[in-house]
Amino acid sequence: MPNSHHSIADGRARAIRAIAENSQPLTDDTPAETRELDRTTVSGSVPEGVPALPDGVPTLSDREPVFGLMDLDAIDTAFERLTSAFDSDHEVLHAVACKAVPLRSLLERYAQQGAGCEVASPGELELALAAGFAPERIVFDSPAKTWTELRRAVDLGVSINVDNFDELARLDSLLADRRPTADEARIGIRINPQSGTGTIGALSTATETSKFGIGLADPGAREAVIEAYLARPRLTQIHVHSGSQGISLERAAVGIRTAVDLAQEVNARAGTRQITRIDIGGGLSVNFDGEDITPTFADYRAVLEQQIPDLFDFDIVTEFGRALLAKAGTVLTRVEYAKTSGGRRIAMTHAGVQVATRTAYAPHDWPLRILPFTADGEPKIAEAVPTDVAGPACFSGDLLARDRSLPRLDVGDLVAVPETGAYYFSNPFSYNLLPRVPVYGYRTGDGGEPRFVVIRRGQTIDEILAEAGPRW
């Protein structure tokens, strides 16, 4: 179970303190002009084109009672550690998983740092292009690509991982009149090594009956895949995604070993080095129990070196998301009300299923740490009591934490939820028409003070109404 201690990153602690000092909850004696400004902003008059707060600090208020924070220094450090850990004599493309961070400014920064982008839908593909990724540095995965999506990918020249034989036949049709060129985008087949289930079944992608890829252990499947490669010299890569949250490094390596063995057999039977690149996917687990970063990218490289040294004879693609971003993110909210029921303290906050969907519906698979602060941004020190930290949605399971031993939370206290930098801002759940929350980035300035920028503004009421459809 995640703990709730306050041995947290200095940058995050300073950011929370600065926000707390800048935040005052609205009360009945709030000046009328302030209340009017708050209503106007909520109704949809948030100005466009205001991306930064160079000298300002986000404010927790009735208008924004919850938002996301991203430590931009931590994001840069994580990517540096990844590139260092996977240094190779061959080409390595680190394609950041768009699904984990569909936030344009962050994707733009990855593009500027030389990363690639892994996408799995038309929206993600267009966002990657808009963020500045060159087509040849985009990897298109999806188990259900339409004719239109495949045609767009082929026309752009993005790398394509084919999920099944029917999709391969569609690609054959689209590529029939196109002569292969030396700089043609890499195309390959996604295989399922069927190497087993991790601790979170819903995320395990290499199970016997996984919906992803072609299961190599099925009767005749391995030979059919080899023949598909031999009949199509333009297939030059192979894709496997055997890792995920809850999968050990050793288990993930077993799946990658299967892909390497298959590539070597194809090349041997082709009499040439046809497969030159292996896409090993992502899926490096994240420690949600504390501040330590474990396992590390270097740990993963060491296991791969030990178990599959010949992997590094190929060009490599990675598709990390959670391991790059989770530790950089924090959801910050305030306790709106607090009460005790049945001997349990219940802290009502504005962070719940709309940001932590997986935690609300699968709390045992996705437990989160809870870091309590006082209203002035200091770690909350009080007698620990059994506590539910609840969100604003109208169903009983909307909880960030259930029966957790926490310092007694009172009205006005702050609640920080770390390890939320991946997926928690990309899985909005609009039950009760709860808006998408704003997201702010911060860096540590020369004097140690946090400097904030807007990554994504919050969704307005007008935008929510527009999504509800037009009047008849």
C-alpha positions in Angstrom: 0.0 0.0 0.0 1.4 3.4 -0.9 2.6 5.4 2.1 1.9 9.0 2.8 5.1 10.3 4.1 6.5 13.7 3.1 9.9 12.7 1.9 9.1 14.3 -1.4 11.0 16.0 -4.2 12.2 19.4 -3.1 10.9 21.0 -6.4 7.4 19.7 -5.8 7.4 20.8 -2.1 8.4 24.3 -3.1 5.8 24.4 -5.9 3.0 23.3 -3.5 4.1 25.9 -0.9 4.1 28.7 -3.5 0.6 27.7 -4.7 -0.7 27.5 -1.1 0.7 31.0 -0.3 -1.1 32.3 -3.4 -4.4 30.5 -2.8 -7.2 31.8 -0.6 -10.5 29.9 -0.6 -13.5 32.1 -1.4 -15.8 33.0 1.5 -19.0 34.9 1.9 -17.1 38.1 2.5 -15.3 37.9 -0.9 -15.6 41.2 -2.7 -18.4 41.2 -5.2 -16.1 42.0 -8.1 -14.0 38.9 -7.3 -17.1 36.7 -7.3 -18.2 38.3 -10.6 -14.8 37.7 -12.2 -14.9 34.1 -11.0 -18.3 33.5 -12.6 -17.3 35.2 -15.8 -14.2 33.0 -16.2 -16.1 29.8 -15.5 -18.7 30.7 -18.1 -16.1 30.5 -20.9 -14.3 33.8 -21.2 -10.8 32.4 -20.5 -8.6 34.2 -23.0 -6.9 32.2 -25.7 -3.2 32.4 -26.3 -2.0 32.8 -22.8 0.4 29.9 -22.4 2.6 31.0 -19.6 2.7 32.4 -16.0 6.3 33.8 -16.1 5.9 35.8 -12.9 2.7 34.2 -11.6 1.6 31.2 -9.6 -1.5 29.0 -10.1 -4.2 29.6 -7.6 -6.5 27.0 -6.0 -9.9 28.6 -5.9 -13.6 27.9 -6.5 -12.9 28.3 -10.2 -9.9 25.9 -10.2 -10.2 23.7 -7.1 -8.0 21.0 -8.7 -5.2 21.0 -11.2 -2.3 19.0 -12.4 1.4 19.9 -11.9 4.3 18.6 -14.1 7.9 18.9 -12.9 9.6 19.9 -16.2 13.1 19.4 -14.7 12.2 15.9 -13.8 10.8 15.2 -17.3 14.1 16.3 -18.8 16.1 14.3 -16.4 14.1 11.1 -17.1 14.6 11.4 -20.8 18.4 12.0 -20.3 18.6 8.9 -18.2 16.7 6.9 -20.9 19.0 8.0 -23.7 22.1 7.4 -21.6 20.9 3.9 -20.6 20.2 2.8 -24.1 23.3 4.2 -25.8 24.2 2.0 -28.7 26.4 1.7 -31.8 23.2 1.2 -33.7 20.3 3.7 -34.2 18.0 4.0 -31.2 14.6 5.8 -31.5 12.9 6.6 -28.2 9.2 7.0 -29.3 7.4 8.6 -26.4 3.9 7.1 -26.0 1.5 9.8 -26.9 -1.3 8.1 -25.0 0.5 8.8 -21.8 1.0 12.5 -22.4 -1.3 14.0 -25.1 -0.2 17.5 -24.1 1.2 19.5 -27.0 3.8 21.6 -25.3 5.4 18.5 -23.6 5.4 16.6 -26.9 7.0 19.6 -28.6 9.8 19.5 -26.1 10.4 15.8 -26.7 10.5 16.4 -30.4 13.1 19.2 -29.9 15.2 16.7 -27.8 15.3 14.2 -30.7 12.7 11.8 -29.5 10.1 10.0 -31.6 6.4 9.5 -30.9 4.4 6.4 -30.6 0.7 6.9 -31.6 -2.3 4.6 -31.7 -5.2 6.6 -33.2 -5.8 9.3 -35.8 -5.9 12.0 -33.1 -2.6 11.0 -31.7 -1.1 10.9 -35.1 -2.2 14.4 -36.0 -1.1 15.7 -32.5 2.4 14.2 -33.1 2.7 15.9 -36.4 1.4 19.2 -34.9 4.0 18.9 -32.1 6.8 18.8 -34.7 7.7 15.1 -35.0 9.0 14.2 -38.4 6.9 11.4 -40.0 9.9 9.0 -40.0 10.1 9.4 -36.2 6.5 8.5 -35.6 5.5 4.9 -34.9 1.9 4.0 -35.6 0.5 1.2 -33.5 -3.2 0.2 -33.1 -5.0 -3.2 -33.3 -7.9 -1.7 -35.3 -6.5 0.6 -38.1 -9.0 1.5 -40.7 -8.3 1.8 -44.4 -8.3 5.6 -44.0 -5.8 5.5 -41.2 -3.5 3.1 -43.0 -3.6 5.2 -46.2 -2.8 8.3 -44.2 0.1 6.6 -42.5 1.4 5.3 -45.8 1.1 8.7 -47.5 3.0 10.3 -44.6 5.7 7.7 -44.4 5.4 6.9 -40.7 6.6 3.6 -39.3 3.8 1.0 -39.1 3.5 -2.0 -36.8 1.0 -4.3 -38.4 -1.3 -6.1 -35.9 -2.6 -9.1 -37.8 -2.6 -10.8 -41.2 -5.8 -9.1 -42.4 -4.2 -5.7 -41.8 -1.1 -6.9 -43.6 -3.3 -7.7 -46.6 -4.7 -4.2 -46.6 -1.2 -2.8 -46.6 -0.3 -5.0 -49.5 -3.2 -3.4 -51.4 -2.1 0.1 -50.5 1.5 -0.5 -51.3 0.9 -2.5 -54.5 1.7 0.4 -56.8 4.5 1.9 -54.7 8.1 0.9 -55.5 10.2 0.4 -52.3 12.8 3.2 -51.8 15.9 3.3 -49.8 14.4 5.8 -47.3 11.0 4.1 -47.0 9.4 4.1 -43.6 10.0 1.0 -41.5 7.1 -1.5 -41.5 6.9 -4.6 -39.5 4.6 -7.1 -37.7 3.6 -7.0 -34.0 4.1 -10.4 -32.5 2.6 -11.7 -29.2 5.2 -13.8 -27.4 2.4 -15.2 -25.1 4.9 -14.9 -22.3 2.4 -14.5 -19.5 0.3 -12.3 -17.3 1.7 -9.7 -14.8 0.1 -8.5 -11.5 -2.4 -6.3 -13.5 -4.3 -8.5 -15.9 -6.0 -5.6 -17.7 -2.6 -4.2 -18.7 -0.8 -7.4 -19.6 -0.3 -7.4 -23.4 1.6 -10.8 -23.8 -1.0 -13.2 -22.5 -2.1 -16.3 -24.4 -5.3 -14.6 -25.6 -4.1 -10.9 -25.8 -5.9 -8.8 -28.4 -2.5 -7.4 -29.6 -0.4 -8.9 -32.3 0.0 -12.4 -33.7 0.4 -15.1 -31.0 3.5 -17.0 -32.0 2.7 -20.1 -29.9 -0.6 -20.7 -31.8 -0.5 -23.7 -34.2 1.2 -22.6 -37.5 1.5 -19.0 -36.5 5.3 -18.7 -36.2 5.9 -20.2 -39.7 3.1 -18.0 -41.2 4.8 -14.9 -39.8 8.2 -16.0 -41.2 6.7 -16.7 -44.6 5.0 -13.3 -44.5 8.4 -11.6 -44.0 10.1 -13.7 -46.7 7.4 -12.8 -49.2 7.7 -9.1 -48.4 11.3 -7.8 -48.3 10.0 -4.3 -47.4 9.1 -5.6 -43.9 12.2 -4.6 -42.0 11.3 -4.4 -38.4 9.5 -6.5 -35.8 7.5 -5.3 -32.8 6.8 -6.8 -29.4 5.4 -5.2 -26.3 5.8 -7.6 -23.4 6.2 -5.2 -20.5 3.6 -3.2 -18.5 3.0 -2.0 -15.0 3.2 -5.2 -12.9 5.6 -7.0 -15.2 9.1 -7.8 -14.0 12.1 -6.9 -16.1 13.0 -10.5 -16.5 9.5 -11.4 -17.7 9.6 -8.5 -20.2 12.9 -9.7 -21.5 11.5 -13.2 -22.2 9.1 -11.6 -24.7 11.8 -9.5 -26.3 14.0 -12.7 -26.6 11.2 -14.2 -28.7 11.2 -11.2 -31.1 15.0 -11.3 -31.5 15.0 -15.1 -32.1 12.3 -14.6 -34.8 14.2 -11.8 -36.5 17.4 -13.9 -36.6 15.5 -16.8 -38.1 13.9 -14.6 -40.8 17.3 -13.1 -41.7 18.9 -16.5 -41.8 16.3 -17.9 -44.1 16.3 -14.8 -46.3 20.0 -15.0 -46.7 20.3 -11.3 -45.9 19.8 -8.9 -43.1 16.2 -8.1 -43.9 15.0 -7.3 -40.3 17.2 -4.5 -39.1 15.1 -2.9 -36.3 13.3 -4.3 -33.3 10.7 -2.3 -31.5 10.7 -3.5 -27.9 7.7 -1.3 -26.8 7.6 0.2 -23.3 6.0 -1.0 -20.1 8.8 -0.3 -17.6 7.0 -0.5 -14.2 6.9 2.6 -11.9 7.2 2.6 -8.1 4.0 4.1 -6.8 4.9 3.4 -3.2 7.5 6.2 -2.6 9.9 8.6 -4.1 12.5 6.1 -5.2 12.8 5.6 -9.0 12.9 1.8 -9.3 13.4 0.0 -11.5 15.6 2.4 -13.6 16.2 2.5 -17.3 19.8 1.4 -16.5 18.4 -1.6 -14.6 16.3 -2.6 -17.7 19.3 -2.2 -20.0 21.4 -4.4 -17.7 18.8 -7.2 -17.7 18.5 -7.0 -21.5 22.3 -7.1 -21.9 22.4 -10.1 -19.7 19.5 -12.1 -21.2 19.5 -10.8 -24.9 22.9 -9.3 -25.7 22.2 -9.8 -29.5 19.3 -7.4 -29.2 21.9 -4.6 -29.5 23.0 -5.9 -32.9 19.8 -4.3 -34.2 18.5 -0.8 -34.4 16.0 -0.4 -31.5 12.7 1.5 -30.9 11.4 2.0 -27.4 7.9 3.2 -26.5 8.1 4.4 -22.9 5.4 6.6 -21.4 4.6 5.9 -17.7 8.3 5.4 -16.8 9.2 8.8 -18.4 6.4 10.8 -16.9 4.6 9.3 -13.9 7.1 10.6 -11.3 7.0 14.1 -12.7 3.2 14.6 -12.1 1.1 15.7 -9.1 -2.6 16.3 -8.8 -3.2 19.1 -6.3 -6.6 19.8 -4.7 -8.1 21.1 -1.5 -10.4 19.6 1.1 -13.8 21.3 0.5 -15.6 19.5 3.3 -14.6 17.0 6.0 -16.7 14.7 8.2 -16.7 11.5 10.1 -19.0 8.7 9.4 -19.0 5.2 10.9 -15.7 6.0 12.7 -14.0 6.9 9.4 -12.8 10.4 8.4 -14.1 11.4 4.9 -12.3 14.2 3.1 -14.3 15.6 0.2 -12.0 16.9 -2.5 -12.3 17.9 -6.2 -9.9 15.2 -7.4 -11.5 11.9 -8.2 -12.6 9.7 -11.1 -12.3 12.5 -13.6 -8.5 12.4 -13.2 -7.9 9.0 -11.5 -10.3 6.8 -13.4 -8.2 3.6 -13.0 -7.8 4.2 -9.3 -11.5 4.7 -8.8 -12.5 1.6 -10.7 -9.5 -0.7 -9.8 -8.2 0.6 -6.5 -6.2 -2.5 -5.7 -4.3 -2.4 -9.1 -3.8 1.4 -9.0 -3.3 2.6 -5.4 -2.0 6.2 -5.1 0.0 7.9 -2.4 -1.8 10.8 -0.6 0.4 13.7 0.7 -1.6 15.9 3.1 -0.7 19.6 3.5 -2.0 22.4 5.6 -3.7 25.4 3.9 -0.4 27.2 4.0 1.5 24.4 2.2 3.3 22.8 5.1 3.2 19.0 5.6 0.1 18.1 7.7 1.1 16.8 11.1 -1.7 15.4 13.2 -2.9 12.2 14.7 -3.4 9.6 12.0 -7.0 8.4 11.6 -8.7 6.0 9.1 -9.6 8.2 6.2 -11.4 8.1 2.8 -10.1 10.7 0.4 -13.1 11.2 -1.9 -13.7 12.9 -5.2 -16.6 15.0 -6.4 -18.5 12.5 -8.6 -21.9 11.1 -7.5 -21.1 7.5 -7.0 -19.6 5.7 -3.9 -16.5 4.4 -5.6 -15.2 7.8 -6.4 -12.3 7.6 -4.0 -8.6 8.3 -4.2 -7.9 6.4 -1.1 -10.1 4.1 1.1 -9.6 3.5 4.8 -6.1 4.9 4.6 -4.3 6.0 7.8 -3.7 9.7 7.3 -3.2 12.8 9.5 -6.7 14.1 10.2 -7.8 16.2 7.2 -9.8 19.3 7.7 -11.6 21.9 5.6 -9.0 24.0 3.6 -6.2 21.4 3.9 -4.4 20.5 0.6 -4.1 17.0 -0.8 -1.3 16.2 -3.2 -1.4 13.0 -5.3 2.0 12.2 -6.8 3.0 9.7 -9.5 0.2 11.1 -11.7 2.3 12.5 -14.6 1.3 9.7 -17.0 -2.2 8.8 -18.1 -3.9 10.8 -15.2 -4.1 13.9 -17.5 -4.9 11.9 -20.6 -7.9 9.8 -19.4 -10.5 12.4 -18.7 -13.8 10.9 -17.4 -16.6 13.4 -17.8 -19.2 11.8 -15.6 -21.3 14.5 -14.0 -19.9 16.8 -16.7 -16.8 17.3 -14.6 -14.4 19.4 -16.7 -10.9 18.5 -17.8 -8.5 19.9 -15.3 -5.9 22.5 -16.0 -2.3 21.4 -16.1 0.7 23.6 -15.1 4.4 23.0 -15.5 7.1 24.2 -13.2 10.8 24.5 -13.2 13.2 25.5 -10.4 14.6 29.0 -10.9 18.1 30.1 -10.2 17.1 31.1 -6.7 15.3 27.8 -6.0 11.9 29.3 -6.5 9.4 27.5 -8.8 8.6 29.1 -12.2 5.2 28.1 -13.7 3.9 27.8 -17.2 0.5 26.8 -18.6 0.5 23.3 -20.2 -3.2 23.0 -20.7 -5.9 25.4 -19.5 -9.0 23.9 -17.8 -12.1 23.1 -19.7 -14.8 25.8 -19.5 -18.5 25.4 -19.0 -19.2 26.7 -22.5 -16.9 23.9 -23.9 -18.8 21.3 -21.8 -22.1 22.6 -23.2 -20.8 22.5 -26.7 -19.8 18.8 -26.3 -23.3 18.0 -25.1 -24.5 18.7 -28.7 -26.6 21.4 -30.4 -30.1 22.4 -29.8 -32.7 20.9 -32.1 
